[in-house]
Amino acid sequence: MARITKTRLEDLKEACGQAETPFYVSAYSPGDGVTRYRFFSKPGNTYFGPGNGDFTALGWKEAAVYANGRGAFI
């Protein structure tokens, strides 16, 4: 069995930071089975603020599609 060295969120953050125009992501998992990924253009934000973010993706698939659309390679 392969060992997982990074989480999906870590991979996503790394890819977003390496995009031509870097952007940032934070996540929140409320326990309902759907992780929320919030994307920001400026650093220093968390899921709950201070900025509202550019987009909130519901689930990994939506987050990966949005990040790819902004130039991140996941």
N, C-alpha and C positions, 0 to 999 in steps of 0.2 A: 504494500500500500504506500502510495506517495505521501510525503509529508507536506502539509500546507505551511508555507512560511509567511505568507501575507494574507490579510483579509481582503474581501472585495472592496471595502471602503479604502483601505490603504492603496490598493491598485488604482482605484478611481482617482484618489487625491494625487497620486504620482502622475497619472496620465493627464489630468487637468493642468497640473503645474508645468508640464512639458509641451503643452499646446502652443501654437504660434502666438496667440494672445492668451496668456495664462488666466485661468479662472479658478475658483475655489469651491469646495463642496463640504457640507456638514450633514450629518445624518441623525435621525431620531427614530427609535423603534418603540412604539407605545405598547407593544405586547399583543396587538391584534393580528399579527402575522404579516403585516405590510410595513416594511421599513420606508421611511420618507427620506429622500435625498434632496437637500436644498442647495442650489447653486448661486454663487455670488461673483460679481465682477471685481469687488474690492476685498482685500484680506481683512482679517480681524473680526469676522462675523461667526456666530454660532447659529445653530438651527433656530434659536429663539431670539436672535437679534445681535446687535442693535439694528442691522439692516433687514429689510423684508426679503431680499434675495431676488434673483432674476427669474427663477423657475423652481418649482417643487415637483419632483418626480415621485410617483407612488410605485415603489418596487424597483428591483435591480434592472429589469429589462428596460423600463422607461428611462432610468438614469443613464444606462449605457447608450441608448439611442440618442438622448439629448447631448451627452458628452461627445459622442462621435460627430454629431452635427456641428458642434462648436470647435472641432478640430483635435480632440483628444483621441489617441489610438489606444483602445482597450482590447 
